[in-house]
Amino acid sequence: MKIVLDEGVTTTYDIILPETAALSTYGVSGETDAARTIGFRIKGNEGVATGLENNTTWTIQVGLQENVALANAYGYTVTVPGVGSATITNASWTDVGEVTINGQDVDISTGVTVTPVEKLTAKFVSWDAGSIVLEFNRPVDETMATTLTGSYGLSGVSGTNVSVDLGEDGMTVTFTVKDESFAPGDVIDIVAGMKDATFPGNTLGQRYAWTLEAGGGATMTAPTP
């Protein structure tokens, strides 16, 4: 909306923001998080996106409107077309990107998308006498993922005979043993605290462990299946 002031004939403009809405509006289906709402504002000007002068640049922010921990995902990546993206994990306002007033109102109210950032988890893939393969659901911190001591636990073989490699996908971890062999009954575990490569705050919240079984399978013993 343009406002013309009588004195000096100054024209001002508005940034038309997306409406505050439940995450379910953007396709989020988590039983708890779907009901959470997100809102938008401009940084500065007390968040008011109207009556803005021409040739001024403003930062768009997004934030969860309830100060309650997320339940179904680590966070949500919000994308505003033509502005940018931001991942929100709590009620703090987070910068999305900038828009500039250029002689007309700026409408960024449509086309917003929201993508969940899954909580970090891991699963067992396979094993044989010479190797064990595990897989995370998201790329993990390379240093942590390739360091045996402090990140993993192994029973049945000596850790000094085991090397750890992270696949190109950043999610697949292979343990290779030399001079010894993995065998049924051996236990492999990932300690709590393994970090997401992109979001360090997204960590394994508890220990994961599997007991190897004959035939290449394993029984998950932690967390309780």
Secondary structure as UniProt FT lines:
FT   STRAND          3..4
FT   TURN            6..8
FT   STRAND          11..13
FT   STRAND          15..16
FT   STRAND          21..22
FT   HELIX           23..26
FT   TURN            31..32
FT   HELIX           33..35
FT   STRAND          37..42
FT   HELIX           45..47
FT   STRAND          52..53
FT   TURN            54..55
FT   STRAND          57..64
FT   STRAND          75..80
FT   TURN            81..83
FT   STRAND          84..88
FT   STRAND          94..100
FT   STRAND          106..107
FT   STRAND          113..117
FT   STRAND          122..128
FT   TURN            129..130
FT   STRAND          131..136
FT   HELIX           142..145
FT   TURN            150..151
FT   STRAND          152..154
FT   HELIX           159..161
FT   STRAND          162..166
FT   TURN            168..169
FT   STRAND          172..177
FT   TURN            184..185
FT   STRAND          187..190
FT   TURN            192..193
FT   STRAND          195..196
FT   TURN            200..201
FT   STRAND          208..212
FT   TURN            214..215
FT   STRAND          218..222
//
